[in-house]
């Protein structure tokens, strides 16, 4: 029974890895945007690529969280890079955090850092840009 559980875990891990690869491959196809979408409460716009990401990765929380933080940093920089990073197992144990989101000015000047204790976000890394109240993939800039 123990080996069966391990196999199920490996299979699940393999499925999440292939889902992440599929999402990453699809995100590369977004260049520019044909439509802008908006978070009514925050008046933040987001692009086709970010909309696709929110739907396929079930991560509308990411759009909301990054919009709120990026808007609060606009007085420090008009251009903000947003980097999601899942920490290594050792870093997770040490920091009691599964993932972090770093907000910088595009020149490696860190403006803000937020930790997430738990996340089901399928990607290990992701970069977004926030410019002119618009959240976008780098390829859509």
N, C-alpha and C positions, 0 to 999 in steps of 0.2 A: 504494500500500500504506500509506503514511503517513497519508493522509486516512481510510482504512478504520480504522486503529488509533485515530485521534482519535474517529471516530464511535462505535466500541465503548466507548471511555472515557466519552464523553458519555452514551451509553445506560446504562452501568453506574451513572454518577453520578445519572442521572434515576431509575433504579430504586431506588437507595438513598434518594433524596429522597422518593419516593412511599411507600416502606416506613416511613421515619421519620414521615411525615405520618399514615399509617394507625395506627402505634403511638401517636402523640400523641393522635389522635382517640379511640382506644379507651381510653387511660388516663383520659381525662376522664369516662368512664362509671362508673368505680369510686367509689362513695360508701359509706363504711363498709366492713365486710367480713363475710362470712358464715362464713368459716373462718380459722383461724390455722394456719400451717405452721411447722415448727421446724427449725433447723439443729442437729442432735443434738450435735455437738462443742462448739458455743458456747452452746447453749440460747437462741439468739436466735429470736424469733418473727417471722414476716412475714405479710403480708396477701394477700388474693386479687389485688389489683392488682400487688403486687410479684412474686407468683408468675407472673402473666400476663406481666409484663415480662421476667422471667428466661427464660421459655420462648420468647416470640416474638422477643426480641432476642438470644437465646443468650448471656445475660450472668449466669450464676450466680456468676461471679467477682465481680460487683458486689455481690451480696448478702453474699458471704463477706468481701470486703475492707472494705466499709462497716460490717459488723457488728463485726469485730475492732477497727477504729479507734474506732467510736462507743462500744463497751463500755469501751475504755481511757480515754475522756474523760468518763465518767459522773460521776466525782468533781468535775469542773469545771462540769458543767451536766446537769440531769436531762432537759432538752429539747435535742435536737441537730438542726440542719438540715444536710443533706448536699447539696451542690450540685456536680453534674458539669458541666463546661464544656469543650467542644472549643475550643482556642485558634485564633486567626486564623493564616493562613499565616505572616505576619511574626512573630507571637509564637512560633510553633512553631520557626521558624528560629533566633530569638534565644535561646530557652530550651532547645532540643533536647528539647522535650516536646510531645506532640500534644494532651494533655488534662490537666486538673487536677480534683481533687475537694477542695472546701473544706468544712470542718466548723466550724460556728459555733453559738452559743447561741441563735439566733433573734432576737437583738438586734444583729446585725452585729458581734459580737465574735468574731473569728477564733480558733478553738481549735487547728486543725491544717490543714495543706495537703499534699496528696500529688500528685505528678506521675506521668504515665504516658507513657513514650516512644512507645508505639504502642498503638492500640486499634481494635477493629473494632465498637465500640458504635455503633449506627446513629443515635442522637440527638445533636444538638449540645449540648443542655442538658437537665438533669433535676434536679428537687429531690425529695428524700426527707426524711422525718422519722424520728427514732429517739427513742422515748419508752417507758418501762417495758419495756425489753428487746425492743421491737417496732419493726421497720422497716416503714414505710408510705408510701403516696403522701399528699401534703397533703390530697387530697379524702377520704381515709379517716380522717383525724384526728378 
